[in-house]
């Protein structure tokens, strides 16, 4: 069993929470042009292949009120707060 650093585990949980909060706000185009939520992309390899760091950057730079809590959490991750 590998040792995992407490801070790394906390950051991983925070980023997971950010992505859960943003799930309904971001859609990616999958097979046959179908729009998929991030959480559904696991079943569509075309959509899955499009997911990368751009999602985090889009959340951070978004002005959408529905993503305010996700942006705050990202700021905490960046500050290691």
PDB file as gemmi writes it, atoms N, CA and C in Angstrom:
CRYST1    1.000    1.000    1.000  90.00  90.00  90.00 P 1                      
ATOM      1  N   UNK A   1       0.851  -1.185   0.000  1.00  0.00           N  
ATOM      2  CA  UNK A   1       0.000   0.000   0.000  1.00  0.00           C  
ATOM      3  C   UNK A   1       0.891   1.242   0.000  1.00  0.00           C  
ATOM      4  N   UNK A   2       0.710   2.080  -0.966  1.00  0.00           N  
ATOM      5  CA  UNK A   2       1.536   3.285  -1.101  1.00  0.00           C  
ATOM      6  C   UNK A   2       1.086   4.346  -0.105  1.00  0.00           C  
ATOM      7  N   UNK A   3       2.049   5.075   0.397  1.00  0.00           N  
ATOM      8  CA  UNK A   3       1.765   6.193   1.299  1.00  0.00           C  
ATOM      9  C   UNK A   3       1.285   7.384   0.475  1.00  0.00           C  
ATOM     10  N   UNK A   4       0.215   7.997   0.917  1.00  0.00           N  
ATOM     11  CA  UNK A   4      -0.266   9.192   0.238  1.00  0.00           C  
ATOM     12  C   UNK A   4      -0.192  10.365   1.201  1.00  0.00           C  
ATOM     13  N   UNK A   5       0.346  11.452   0.711  1.00  0.00           N  
ATOM     14  CA  UNK A   5       0.517  12.642   1.537  1.00  0.00           C  
ATOM     15  C   UNK A   5      -0.846  13.276   1.824  1.00  0.00           C  
ATOM     16  N   UNK A   6      -1.051  13.707   3.040  1.00  0.00           N  
ATOM     17  CA  UNK A   6      -2.326  14.292   3.475  1.00  0.00           C  
ATOM     18  C   UNK A   6      -2.736  15.479   2.600  1.00  0.00           C  
ATOM     19  N   UNK A   7      -1.777  16.360   2.275  1.00  0.00           N  
ATOM     20  CA  UNK A   7      -2.085  17.541   1.468  1.00  0.00           C  
ATOM     21  C   UNK A   7      -2.508  17.124   0.057  1.00  0.00           C  
ATOM     22  N   UNK A   8      -1.811  16.160  -0.519  1.00  0.00           N  
ATOM     23  CA  UNK A   8      -2.177  15.672  -1.856  1.00  0.00           C  
ATOM     24  C   UNK A   8      -3.582  15.100  -1.855  1.00  0.00           C  
ATOM     25  N   UNK A   9      -3.922  14.359  -0.818  1.00  0.00           N  
ATOM     26  CA  UNK A   9      -5.263  13.790  -0.721  1.00  0.00           C  
ATOM     27  C   UNK A   9      -6.320  14.885  -0.623  1.00  0.00           C  
ATOM     28  N   UNK A  10      -6.041  15.916   0.155  1.00  0.00           N  
ATOM     29  CA  UNK A  10      -6.991  17.032   0.302  1.00  0.00           C  
ATOM     30  C   UNK A  10      -7.195  17.756  -1.022  1.00  0.00           C  
ATOM     31  N   UNK A  11      -6.109  18.006  -1.740  1.00  0.00           N  
ATOM     32  CA  UNK A  11      -6.209  18.697  -3.029  1.00  0.00           C  
ATOM     33  C   UNK A  11      -7.008  17.845  -4.019  1.00  0.00           C  
ATOM     34  N   UNK A  12      -6.751  16.554  -4.025  1.00  0.00           N  
ATOM     35  CA  UNK A  12      -7.497  15.661  -4.908  1.00  0.00           C  
ATOM     36  C   UNK A  12      -8.992  15.716  -4.610  1.00  0.00           C  
ATOM     37  N   UNK A  13      -9.360  15.700  -3.339  1.00  0.00           N  
ATOM     38  CA  UNK A  13     -10.772  15.778  -2.960  1.00  0.00           C  
ATOM     39  C   UNK A  13     -11.380  17.117  -3.356  1.00  0.00           C  
ATOM     40  N   UNK A  14     -10.638  18.199  -3.178  1.00  0.00           N  
ATOM     41  CA  UNK A  14     -11.142  19.523  -3.539  1.00  0.00           C  
ATOM     42  C   UNK A  14     -11.360  19.627  -5.050  1.00  0.00           C  
ATOM     43  N   UNK A  15     -10.414  19.131  -5.842  1.00  0.00           N  
ATOM     44  CA  UNK A  15     -10.567  19.182  -7.299  1.00  0.00           C  
ATOM     45  C   UNK A  15     -11.722  18.309  -7.756  1.00  0.00           C  
ATOM     46  N   UNK A  16     -11.915  17.183  -7.112  1.00  0.00           N  
ATOM     47  CA  UNK A  16     -13.058  16.329  -7.425  1.00  0.00           C  
ATOM     48  C   UNK A  16     -14.357  17.077  -7.169  1.00  0.00           C  
ATOM     49  N   UNK A  17     -14.424  17.772  -6.057  1.00  0.00           N  
ATOM     50  CA  UNK A  17     -15.614  18.551  -5.719  1.00  0.00           C  
ATOM     51  C   UNK A  17     -15.856  19.661  -6.751  1.00  0.00           C  
ATOM     52  N   UNK A  18     -14.796  20.324  -7.194  1.00  0.00           N  
ATOM     53  CA  UNK A  18     -14.913  21.366  -8.226  1.00  0.00           C  
ATOM     54  C   UNK A  18     -15.524  20.779  -9.486  1.00  0.00           C  
ATOM     55  N   UNK A  19     -15.038  19.630  -9.907  1.00  0.00           N  
ATOM     56  CA  UNK A  19     -15.554  19.004 -11.140  1.00  0.00           C  
ATOM     57  C   UNK A  19     -17.006  18.554 -10.976  1.00  0.00           C  
ATOM     58  N   UNK A  20     -17.360  18.078  -9.799  1.00  0.00           N  
ATOM     59  CA  UNK A  20     -18.761  17.708  -9.551  1.00  0.00           C  
ATOM     60  C   UNK A  20     -19.655  18.936  -9.645  1.00  0.00           C  
ATOM     61  N   UNK A  21     -19.210  20.050  -9.068  1.00  0.00           N  
ATOM     62  CA  UNK A  21     -19.985  21.298  -9.118  1.00  0.00           C  
ATOM     63  C   UNK A  21     -20.154  21.792 -10.548  1.00  0.00           C  
ATOM     64  N   UNK A  22     -19.158  21.565 -11.380  1.00  0.00           N  
ATOM     65  CA  UNK A  22     -19.172  22.079 -12.750  1.00  0.00           C  
ATOM     66  C   UNK A  22     -19.812  21.111 -13.743  1.00  0.00           C  
ATOM     67  N   UNK A  23     -20.139  19.915 -13.310  1.00  0.00           N  
ATOM     68  CA  UNK A  23     -20.614  18.869 -14.217  1.00  0.00           C  
ATOM     69  C   UNK A  23     -21.777  19.312 -15.100  1.00  0.00           C  
ATOM     70  N   UNK A  24     -22.742  19.987 -14.519  1.00  0.00           N  
ATOM     71  CA  UNK A  24     -23.931  20.398 -15.276  1.00  0.00           C  
ATOM     72  C   UNK A  24     -23.668  21.612 -16.168  1.00  0.00           C  
ATOM     73  N   UNK A  25     -22.547  22.284 -15.958  1.00  0.00           N  
ATOM     74  CA  UNK A  25     -22.261  23.520 -16.680  1.00  0.00           C  
ATOM     75  C   UNK A  25     -21.409  23.319 -17.932  1.00  0.00           C  
ATOM     76  N   UNK A  26     -20.767  22.168 -18.051  1.00  0.00           N  
ATOM     77  CA  UNK A  26     -19.886  21.922 -19.196  1.00  0.00           C  
ATOM     78  C   UNK A  26     -20.312  20.671 -19.937  1.00  0.00           C  
ATOM     79  N   UNK A  27     -20.467  20.814 -21.226  1.00  0.00           N  
ATOM     80  CA  UNK A  27     -20.792  19.684 -22.092  1.00  0.00           C  
ATOM     81  C   UNK A  27     -19.699  19.567 -23.150  1.00  0.00           C  
ATOM     82  N   UNK A  28     -19.382  18.337 -23.513  1.00  0.00           N  
ATOM     83  CA  UNK A  28     -18.419  18.092 -24.581  1.00  0.00           C  
ATOM     84  C   UNK A  28     -19.111  17.275 -25.666  1.00  0.00           C  
ATOM     85  N   UNK A  29     -18.703  17.511 -26.895  1.00  0.00           N  
ATOM     86  CA  UNK A  29     -19.291  16.799 -28.023  1.00  0.00           C  
ATOM     87  C   UNK A  29     -18.686  15.409 -28.116  1.00  0.00           C  
ATOM     88  N   UNK A  30     -19.571  14.426 -28.186  1.00  0.00           N  
ATOM     89  CA  UNK A  30     -19.129  13.039 -28.277  1.00  0.00           C  
ATOM     90  C   UNK A  30     -19.459  12.448 -29.640  1.00  0.00           C  
ATOM     91  N   UNK A  31     -19.629  11.139 -29.645  1.00  0.00           N  
ATOM     92  CA  UNK A  31     -19.946  10.429 -30.887  1.00  0.00           C  
ATOM     93  C   UNK A  31     -21.242  10.967 -31.476  1.00  0.00           C  
ATOM     94  N   UNK A  32     -21.258  11.044 -32.780  1.00  0.00           N  
ATOM     95  CA  UNK A  32     -22.441  11.499 -33.522  1.00  0.00           C  
ATOM     96  C   UNK A  32     -22.889  12.900 -33.123  1.00  0.00           C  
ATOM     97  N   UNK A  33     -21.977  13.715 -32.578  1.00  0.00           N  
ATOM     98  CA  UNK A  33     -22.299  15.101 -32.232  1.00  0.00           C  
ATOM     99  C   UNK A  33     -23.110  15.255 -30.961  1.00  0.00           C  
ATOM    100  N   UNK A  34     -23.306  14.167 -30.241  1.00  0.00           N  
ATOM    101  CA  UNK A  34     -24.096  14.205 -29.014  1.00  0.00           C  
ATOM    102  C   UNK A  34     -23.341  14.960 -27.925  1.00  0.00           C  
ATOM    103  N   UNK A  35     -24.041  15.847 -27.201  1.00  0.00           N  
ATOM    104  CA  UNK A  35     -23.437  16.578 -26.090  1.00  0.00           C  
ATOM    105  C   UNK A  35     -23.486  15.733 -24.829  1.00  0.00           C  
ATOM    106  N   UNK A  36     -22.350  15.632 -24.151  1.00  0.00           N  
ATOM    107  CA  UNK A  36     -22.244  14.823 -22.941  1.00  0.00           C  
ATOM    108  C   UNK A  36     -21.786  15.680 -21.774  1.00  0.00           C  
ATOM    109  N   UNK A  37     -22.362  15.418 -20.605  1.00  0.00           N  
ATOM    110  CA  UNK A  37     -21.813  15.997 -19.384  1.00  0.00           C  
ATOM    111  C   UNK A  37     -20.469  15.332 -19.132  1.00  0.00           C  
ATOM    112  N   UNK A  38     -19.633  15.980 -18.348  1.00  0.00           N  
ATOM    113  CA  UNK A  38     -18.320  15.405 -18.051  1.00  0.00           C  
ATOM    114  C   UNK A  38     -18.461  14.020 -17.431  1.00  0.00           C  
ATOM    115  N   UNK A  39     -19.414  13.860 -16.531  1.00  0.00           N  
ATOM    116  CA  UNK A  39     -19.582  12.582 -15.848  1.00  0.00           C  
ATOM    117  C   UNK A  39     -20.055  11.471 -16.784  1.00  0.00           C  
ATOM    118  N   UNK A  40     -20.656  11.834 -17.905  1.00  0.00           N  
ATOM    119  CA  UNK A  40     -21.116  10.836 -18.871  1.00  0.00           C  
ATOM    120  C   UNK A  40     -20.069  10.514 -19.929  1.00  0.00           C  
ATOM    121  N   UNK A  41     -19.014  11.289 -19.975  1.00  0.00           N  
ATOM    122  CA  UNK A  41     -17.984  11.098 -20.997  1.00  0.00           C  
ATOM    123  C   UNK A  41     -17.256   9.765 -20.845  1.00  0.00           C  
ATOM    124  N   UNK A  42     -17.312   9.158 -19.689  1.00  0.00           N  
ATOM    125  CA  UNK A  42     -16.653   7.866 -19.486  1.00  0.00           C  
ATOM    126  C   UNK A  42     -17.240   6.805 -20.425  1.00  0.00           C  
ATOM    127  N   UNK A  43     -18.482   7.003 -20.837  1.00  0.00           N  
ATOM    128  CA  UNK A  43     -19.152   6.052 -21.734  1.00  0.00           C  
ATOM    129  C   UNK A  43     -19.037   6.442 -23.200  1.00  0.00           C  
ATOM    130  N   UNK A  44     -18.334   7.523 -23.491  1.00  0.00           N  
ATOM    131  CA  UNK A  44     -18.196   8.018 -24.862  1.00  0.00           C  
ATOM    132  C   UNK A  44     -16.742   8.450 -25.059  1.00  0.00           C  
ATOM    133  N   UNK A  45     -15.964   7.607 -25.696  1.00  0.00           N  
ATOM    134  CA  UNK A  45     -14.525   7.870 -25.805  1.00  0.00           C  
ATOM    135  C   UNK A  45     -14.198   9.123 -26.614  1.00  0.00           C  
ATOM    136  N   UNK A  46     -15.062   9.513 -27.539  1.00  0.00           N  
ATOM    137  CA  UNK A  46     -14.837  10.751 -28.296  1.00  0.00           C  
ATOM    138  C   UNK A  46     -14.927  11.938 -27.339  1.00  0.00           C  
ATOM    139  N   UNK A  47     -15.955  11.947 -26.494  1.00  0.00           N  
ATOM    140  CA  UNK A  47     -16.117  13.018 -25.508  1.00  0.00           C  
ATOM    141  C   UNK A  47     -15.015  12.953 -24.456  1.00  0.00           C  
ATOM    142  N   UNK A  48     -14.713  11.755 -23.987  1.00  0.00           N  
ATOM    143  CA  UNK A  48     -13.697  11.577 -22.945  1.00  0.00           C  
ATOM    144  C   UNK A  48     -12.340  12.114 -23.387  1.00  0.00           C  
ATOM    145  N   UNK A  49     -11.998  11.876 -24.624  1.00  0.00           N  
ATOM    146  CA  UNK A  49     -10.701  12.315 -25.147  1.00  0.00           C  
ATOM    147  C   UNK A  49     -10.584  13.838 -25.184  1.00  0.00           C  
ATOM    148  N   UNK A  50     -11.695  14.535 -25.122  1.00  0.00           N  
ATOM    149  CA  UNK A  50     -11.679  16.004 -25.173  1.00  0.00           C  
ATOM    150  C   UNK A  50     -11.522  16.643 -23.794  1.00  0.00           C  
ATOM    151  N   UNK A  51     -11.639  15.851 -22.748  1.00  0.00           N  
ATOM    152  CA  UNK A  51     -11.519  16.407 -21.401  1.00  0.00           C  
ATOM    153  C   UNK A  51     -10.043  16.538 -21.025  1.00  0.00           C  
ATOM    154  N   UNK A  52      -9.679  17.712 -20.561  1.00  0.00           N  
ATOM    155  CA  UNK A  52      -8.308  17.965 -20.129  1.00  0.00           C  
ATOM    156  C   UNK A  52      -8.312  19.159 -19.175  1.00  0.00           C  
ATOM    157  N   UNK A  53      -7.160  19.745 -18.974  1.00  0.00           N  
ATOM    158  CA  UNK A  53      -7.024  20.874 -18.053  1.00  0.00           C  
ATOM    159  C   UNK A  53      -7.851  22.088 -18.457  1.00  0.00           C  
ATOM    160  N   UNK A  54      -8.322  22.142 -19.694  1.00  0.00           N  
ATOM    161  CA  UNK A  54      -9.114  23.292 -20.125  1.00  0.00           C  
ATOM    162  C   UNK A  54     -10.347  23.466 -19.239  1.00  0.00           C  
ATOM    163  N   UNK A  55     -10.868  22.381 -18.692  1.00  0.00           N  
ATOM    164  CA  UNK A  55     -12.064  22.470 -17.846  1.00  0.00           C  
ATOM    165  C   UNK A  55     -11.763  23.302 -16.604  1.00  0.00           C  
ATOM    166  N   UNK A  56     -10.649  23.026 -15.959  1.00  0.00           N  
ATOM    167  CA  UNK A  56     -10.270  23.780 -14.758  1.00  0.00           C  
ATOM    168  C   UNK A  56     -10.062  25.248 -15.108  1.00  0.00           C  
ATOM    169  N   UNK A  57      -9.388  25.510 -16.220  1.00  0.00           N  
ATOM    170  CA  UNK A  57      -9.156  26.903 -16.643  1.00  0.00           C  
ATOM    171  C   UNK A  57     -10.483  27.596 -16.972  1.00  0.00           C  
ATOM    172  N   UNK A  58     -11.399  26.886 -17.607  1.00  0.00           N  
ATOM    173  CA  UNK A  58     -12.699  27.469 -17.951  1.00  0.00           C  
ATOM    174  C   UNK A  58     -13.498  27.798 -16.695  1.00  0.00           C  
ATOM    175  N   UNK A  59     -13.447  26.932 -15.703  1.00  0.00           N  
ATOM    176  CA  UNK A  59     -14.138  27.208 -14.436  1.00  0.00           C  
ATOM    177  C   UNK A  59     -13.525  28.440 -13.780  1.00  0.00           C  
ATOM    178  N   UNK A  60     -12.212  28.469 -13.715  1.00  0.00           N  
ATOM    179  CA  UNK A  60     -11.503  29.578 -13.075  1.00  0.00           C  
ATOM    180  C   UNK A  60     -11.814  30.912 -13.756  1.00  0.00           C  
ATOM    181  N   UNK A  61     -11.934  30.916 -15.063  1.00  0.00           N  
ATOM    182  CA  UNK A  61     -12.137  32.153 -15.811  1.00  0.00           C  
ATOM    183  C   UNK A  61     -13.596  32.476 -16.076  1.00  0.00           C  
ATOM    184  N   UNK A  62     -14.484  31.628 -15.646  1.00  0.00           N  
ATOM    185  CA  UNK A  62     -15.913  31.823 -15.887  1.00  0.00           C  
ATOM    186  C   UNK A  62     -16.476  32.929 -14.993  1.00  0.00           C  
ATOM    187  N   UNK A  63     -17.466  33.626 -15.515  1.00  0.00           N  
ATOM    188  CA  UNK A  63     -18.193  34.615 -14.722  1.00  0.00           C  
ATOM    189  C   UNK A  63     -19.584  34.083 -14.371  1.00  0.00           C  
ATOM    190  N   UNK A  64     -19.853  32.835 -14.711  1.00  0.00           N  
ATOM    191  CA  UNK A  64     -21.169  32.238 -14.472  1.00  0.00           C  
ATOM    192  C   UNK A  64     -21.440  32.124 -12.970  1.00  0.00           C  
ATOM    193  N   UNK A  65     -22.544  32.691 -12.507  1.00  0.00           N  
ATOM    194  CA  UNK A  65     -22.868  32.643 -11.074  1.00  0.00           C  
ATOM    195  C   UNK A  65     -22.946  31.217 -10.520  1.00  0.00           C  
ATOM    196  N   UNK A  66     -23.403  30.279 -11.327  1.00  0.00           N  
ATOM    197  CA  UNK A  66     -23.529  28.903 -10.873  1.00  0.00           C  
ATOM    198  C   UNK A  66     -22.204  28.216 -10.588  1.00  0.00           C  
ATOM    199  N   UNK A  67     -21.114  28.825 -11.011  1.00  0.00           N  
ATOM    200  CA  UNK A  67     -19.788  28.257 -10.776  1.00  0.00           C  
ATOM    201  C   UNK A  67     -19.008  29.016  -9.701  1.00  0.00           C  
ATOM    202  N   UNK A  68     -19.664  29.936  -9.012  1.00  0.00           N  
ATOM    203  CA  UNK A  68     -18.975  30.757  -8.005  1.00  0.00           C  
ATOM    204  C   UNK A  68     -18.319  29.906  -6.927  1.00  0.00           C  
ATOM    205  N   UNK A  69     -19.032  28.927  -6.408  1.00  0.00           N  
ATOM    206  CA  UNK A  69     -18.472  28.077  -5.345  1.00  0.00           C  
ATOM    207  C   UNK A  69     -17.293  27.259  -5.880  1.00  0.00           C  
ATOM    208  N   UNK A  70     -17.400  26.777  -7.104  1.00  0.00           N  
ATOM    209  CA  UNK A  70     -16.298  26.014  -7.707  1.00  0.00           C  
ATOM    210  C   UNK A  70     -15.069  26.911  -7.868  1.00  0.00           C  
ATOM    211  N   UNK A  71     -15.271  28.168  -8.289  1.00  0.00           N  
ATOM    212  CA  UNK A  71     -14.150  29.111  -8.424  1.00  0.00           C  
ATOM    213  C   UNK A  71     -13.493  29.379  -7.077  1.00  0.00           C  
ATOM    214  N   UNK A  72     -14.303  29.534  -6.042  1.00  0.00           N  
ATOM    215  CA  UNK A  72     -13.767  29.754  -4.696  1.00  0.00           C  
ATOM    216  C   UNK A  72     -12.916  28.564  -4.245  1.00  0.00           C  
ATOM    217  N   UNK A  73     -13.402  27.376  -4.513  1.00  0.00           N  
ATOM    218  CA  UNK A  73     -12.659  26.178  -4.132  1.00  0.00           C  
ATOM    219  C   UNK A  73     -11.350  26.067  -4.911  1.00  0.00           C  
ATOM    220  N   UNK A  74     -11.370  26.432  -6.188  1.00  0.00           N  
ATOM    221  CA  UNK A  74     -10.131  26.437  -6.972  1.00  0.00           C  
ATOM    222  C   UNK A  74      -9.131  27.436  -6.402  1.00  0.00           C  
ATOM    223  N   UNK A  75      -9.611  28.584  -5.969  1.00  0.00           N  
ATOM    224  CA  UNK A  75      -8.717  29.574  -5.353  1.00  0.00           C  
ATOM    225  C   UNK A  75      -8.074  28.997  -4.094  1.00  0.00           C  
ATOM    226  N   UNK A  76      -8.852  28.257  -3.307  1.00  0.00           N  
ATOM    227  CA  UNK A  76      -8.313  27.629  -2.104  1.00  0.00           C  
ATOM    228  C   UNK A  76      -7.235  26.605  -2.466  1.00  0.00           C  
ATOM    229  N   UNK A  77      -7.452  25.858  -3.537  1.00  0.00           N  
ATOM    230  CA  UNK A  77      -6.447  24.883  -3.978  1.00  0.00           C  
ATOM    231  C   UNK A  77      -5.165  25.613  -4.370  1.00  0.00           C  
ATOM    232  N   UNK A  78      -5.309  26.689  -5.137  1.00  0.00           N  
ATOM    233  CA  UNK A  78      -4.131  27.418  -5.592  1.00  0.00           C  
ATOM    234  C   UNK A  78      -3.368  28.052  -4.428  1.00  0.00           C  
ATOM    235  N   UNK A  79      -4.092  28.493  -3.399  1.00  0.00           N  
ATOM    236  CA  UNK A  79      -3.451  29.094  -2.221  1.00  0.00           C  
ATOM    237  C   UNK A  79      -2.994  28.040  -1.215  1.00  0.00           C  
ATOM    238  N   UNK A  80      -3.354  26.795  -1.482  1.00  0.00           N  
ATOM    239  CA  UNK A  80      -3.085  25.674  -0.554  1.00  0.00           C  
ATOM    240  C   UNK A  80      -3.738  25.964   0.794  1.00  0.00           C  
ATOM    241  N   UNK A  81      -4.958  26.505   0.716  1.00  0.00           N  
ATOM    242  CA  UNK A  81      -5.721  26.933   1.895  1.00  0.00           C  
ATOM    243  C   UNK A  81      -6.579  25.788   2.405  1.00  0.00           C  
TER     244      UNK A  81                                                      
END                                                                             
